[in-house]
């Protein structure tokens, strides 16, 4: 978990998702960081299984790519919960930056992409059971439409005209539960 609680590491993962493979020098130029710093963080991500070497080039040049696998945490402890909270805080900052960046440049997008993107903020009243039903339906939608296409992370597998698309979802109650709510 702690391997992800660093903004540069999340930026590296995002960039590898976009590029497919890259060297530390290539990502350093895009992220305005030193190649040595990017190399060190890529090695840390590799140590914990988030990226892997994708071949070597001339000299000591290493290419890196994402490891595409979902991860589940078993045996959650208080320490792991704090680490997960730290990762989520860093991810939230990155997600907010990503949305702001999109919104700042959306008027320069081709019309098809501008029309195909979505921003949504809606309210409803649900029971915990209805929220669980919504979650299950949403996860089914991801399974059918998003997850199969995530295998395109490596550039040769991408159809012409495809671009990286980020799907963010927040789904949570906005008030505090009453003391006697029981769940």
C-alpha positions as CSV (number, residue, x, y, z in Angstrom):
1,X,0.0,0.0,0.0
2,X,2.7,2.5,0.9
3,X,4.3,2.0,-2.5
4,X,1.3,3.8,-3.9
5,X,1.1,6.6,-1.4
6,X,3.3,8.9,-3.4
7,X,2.1,11.4,-6.0
8,X,4.9,10.7,-8.4
9,X,4.3,7.0,-8.3
10,X,0.6,7.5,-9.2
11,X,1.7,9.8,-12.0
12,X,4.1,7.1,-13.3
13,X,1.3,4.5,-13.3
14,X,-1.0,6.9,-15.2
15,X,1.7,7.6,-17.7
16,X,2.5,4.0,-18.3
17,X,-1.2,3.3,-18.8
18,X,-1.2,6.0,-21.4
19,X,2.1,5.1,-23.2
20,X,2.1,1.3,-22.8
21,X,5.8,1.1,-22.1
22,X,8.4,3.8,-21.4
23,X,11.9,4.3,-20.0
24,X,12.6,6.4,-16.9
25,X,14.1,9.0,-19.2
26,X,10.9,9.2,-21.3
27,X,8.6,9.5,-18.3
28,X,10.9,12.0,-16.6
29,X,10.6,14.4,-19.5
30,X,6.8,14.2,-19.4
31,X,6.6,14.6,-15.6
32,X,9.4,17.2,-15.2
33,X,11.3,15.0,-12.9
34,X,14.9,13.7,-13.1
35,X,15.5,10.4,-14.8
36,X,17.2,9.1,-11.7
37,X,14.2,9.9,-9.5
38,X,11.8,8.3,-11.9
39,X,14.0,5.2,-12.2
40,X,14.1,4.9,-8.4
41,X,10.3,5.1,-8.1
42,X,9.8,2.7,-11.0
43,X,12.0,0.2,-9.3
44,X,10.0,0.6,-6.1
45,X,6.7,0.1,-8.0
46,X,8.3,-3.1,-9.6
47,X,9.4,-4.3,-6.1
48,X,5.7,-4.4,-5.1
49,X,4.5,-5.8,-8.4
50,X,2.8,-2.7,-9.9
51,X,5.2,-2.5,-12.9
52,X,7.6,-4.8,-14.6
53,X,10.4,-4.6,-17.1
54,X,9.2,-4.7,-20.7
55,X,12.6,-5.4,-22.2
56,X,15.9,-3.6,-22.4
57,X,17.3,-1.3,-25.0
58,X,20.9,-0.1,-25.6
59,X,23.2,0.0,-22.6
60,X,21.3,-0.2,-19.3
61,X,18.1,1.2,-20.8
62,X,15.0,-0.4,-19.2
63,X,11.5,-0.2,-20.5
64,X,8.7,-0.5,-18.0
65,X,5.0,-1.4,-18.3
66,X,2.1,-1.8,-15.9
67,X,1.2,-5.1,-14.4
68,X,-2.5,-5.5,-15.1
69,X,-4.1,-7.4,-12.3
70,X,-6.5,-6.6,-9.6
71,X,-5.5,-6.8,-6.0
72,X,-7.5,-7.7,-2.9
73,X,-6.4,-7.1,0.6
74,X,-7.0,-9.9,3.0
75,X,-6.8,-9.6,6.8
76,X,-7.2,-5.8,7.1
77,X,-5.4,-4.5,10.1
78,X,-5.5,-1.0,11.6
79,X,-2.0,-0.3,10.0
80,X,-3.2,-1.4,6.6
81,X,-6.3,0.7,6.9
82,X,-4.2,3.8,7.6
83,X,-1.9,2.9,4.7
84,X,-5.0,2.5,2.4
85,X,-6.4,5.8,3.6
86,X,-3.0,7.5,2.7
87,X,-3.1,6.0,-0.8
88,X,-6.7,7.1,-1.2
89,X,-5.9,10.6,-0.2
90,X,-3.0,10.8,-2.7
91,X,-5.3,9.3,-5.4
92,X,-8.1,11.8,-4.6
93,X,-5.7,14.7,-5.1
94,X,-4.6,13.1,-8.4
95,X,-8.1,12.5,-9.5
96,X,-9.1,16.1,-8.8
97,X,-6.1,17.3,-10.8
98,X,-7.1,15.1,-13.7
99,X,-10.6,16.4,-13.7
100,X,-9.5,20.0,-13.6
101,X,-7.0,19.4,-16.4
102,X,-9.7,17.8,-18.6
103,X,-12.1,20.7,-17.8
104,X,-9.5,23.3,-18.6
105,X,-8.8,21.8,-22.1
106,X,-12.2,20.3,-23.0
107,X,-13.1,23.2,-25.4
108,X,-10.0,22.2,-27.5
109,X,-11.2,18.6,-27.9
110,X,-12.6,17.2,-31.1
111,X,-16.4,17.4,-30.9
112,X,-16.8,13.6,-30.8
113,X,-14.7,13.3,-27.7
114,X,-16.3,16.4,-26.0
115,X,-19.7,14.9,-26.6
116,X,-18.7,11.3,-25.5
117,X,-17.3,12.5,-22.1
118,X,-19.5,12.8,-19.0
119,X,-19.6,14.7,-15.8
120,X,-22.4,13.8,-13.5
121,X,-23.5,14.8,-10.0
122,X,-26.9,13.5,-8.9
123,X,-28.7,12.9,-5.6
124,X,-31.1,10.2,-4.5
125,X,-32.3,8.6,-1.4
126,X,-31.5,4.9,-1.0
127,X,-31.5,2.2,1.7
128,X,-28.3,0.3,2.3
129,X,-29.8,-2.6,0.4
130,X,-30.7,-0.4,-2.6
131,X,-27.1,1.1,-2.5
132,X,-25.7,-2.5,-2.6
133,X,-27.9,-3.3,-5.6
134,X,-26.7,-0.1,-7.4
135,X,-23.1,-1.1,-6.6
136,X,-23.6,-4.6,-8.0
137,X,-25.1,-3.2,-11.2
138,X,-22.3,-0.7,-11.5
139,X,-19.6,-3.4,-11.0
140,X,-21.4,-5.5,-13.6
141,X,-21.2,-2.6,-16.1
142,X,-17.5,-2.3,-15.4
143,X,-17.0,-6.0,-15.9
144,X,-18.8,-5.8,-19.3
145,X,-17.4,-2.6,-20.7
146,X,-14.3,-1.3,-18.9
147,X,-12.3,-4.3,-17.6
148,X,-12.1,-6.2,-20.9
149,X,-10.7,-3.1,-22.6
150,X,-8.1,-2.5,-19.8
151,X,-6.1,-5.3,-21.5
152,X,-5.4,-2.7,-24.2
153,X,-2.9,-1.0,-21.9
154,X,-0.1,-2.2,-24.1
155,X,0.1,-0.1,-27.2
156,X,0.0,-2.9,-29.8
157,X,-3.4,-4.0,-28.5
158,X,-5.1,-0.6,-28.9
159,X,-7.5,0.1,-31.8
160,X,-6.8,3.1,-34.0
161,X,-8.3,6.3,-32.6
162,X,-8.5,5.0,-29.0
163,X,-7.4,7.2,-26.1
164,X,-7.0,6.5,-22.4
165,X,-10.3,7.2,-20.7
166,X,-10.6,7.5,-16.9
167,X,-13.7,6.4,-15.1
168,X,-14.1,7.9,-11.6
169,X,-17.0,7.0,-9.4
170,X,-17.9,8.2,-5.9
171,X,-20.9,6.7,-4.3
172,X,-21.5,7.4,-0.6
173,X,-24.1,8.8,1.9
174,X,-23.6,12.5,2.6
175,X,-24.9,12.7,6.1
176,X,-24.0,11.1,9.4
177,X,-26.1,8.1,10.4
178,X,-28.5,8.6,13.3
179,X,-27.1,7.0,16.5
180,X,-29.9,4.4,16.5
181,X,-29.8,3.6,12.8
182,X,-28.1,0.2,13.3
183,X,-26.4,0.2,9.9
